[in-house]
Amino acid sequence: MTRCEVCGNDYDLAFYVETRDGARHVFDSFSCAIHRMAPICEHCRVQIIGQGVEAAGQWFCGAHCARAAGKRGIVDRV
């Protein structure tokens, strides 16, 4: 059994996620993985579960938030 690093549940079906920098995380559910790993929109502070938008090294949930934060040339759909 493996313990989830977010909720502490000791679960036989836990899974691992390895990041690009080699860090390894263990979770018992996708909701715990999202809670720990999803980036947060720089403007509205929501966790970005979908594609998101990166502008000048910052992450936004969509073009609207990127534009609201002063980023230019970002559109949701081209």
N, C-alpha and C positions, 0 to 999 in steps of 0.2 A: 504494500500500500504506500502511496505517496501523498504528502501533505501539500495542499494548495497554498501558494504563497500569499494569496489575498485573503481568503476566508478561513484558512486553517483546516478545512475539511480533509480528513484522511480517506482517500478514495482510490479504489483499485483500478479505475479507468481514467485516472489523471493523464494529462498529456503535457508534452514539453514544447516550448517555442524557443528557438535559437535566433538571436538577432545578428545583424551584420557584424557587429563588433565582437561576436563570440559569446555574449552573455546568454545564459540558459535559464529559462523561467518555467515553472511548473504550475498548472492550473487544473481545477476540477471541472470547469465549465467555460464556455465561450464568454459568458457575461463577466466572469472574473478576469479573463484575458483582456477583454475590452477595457475594463475598469483600470487595469494596470498599464496597458500598452498603447491605447489609442491616443493620438495627439489631441491637443485641445486648441480650439479656434482662438486665435489671438484677439478677435474682436468680441464675439458673443460668449466665449468660454464653454461652448458645447463640445463634447467629445466627438471627434470626427471618425465615424465608422465607415463611411463611404470613401469616395475618391479624394475629396478635399482639393484644395488649391494651394500651391506653394508659390510665394512671391517674396523675393529678396531674403530667402532663408526663414521666412515665417509661414506658418500653416493657418489656413482659414477653411471653414466648412464649405464655403462657396464664393463665387465671384462677388456677390452682394457684400459680404463681410470684408472681403479684400478691398473693394472700392471704398467702403465706409471707413476703413483704416488708412485710406490715402494711397493705396496701390493703384497704378494706372495700367490700362491696356488689358485688363483681365475680363473675360466674358465667360458666362456659363456654357454657351453653345455657339459654335462658329459654323 
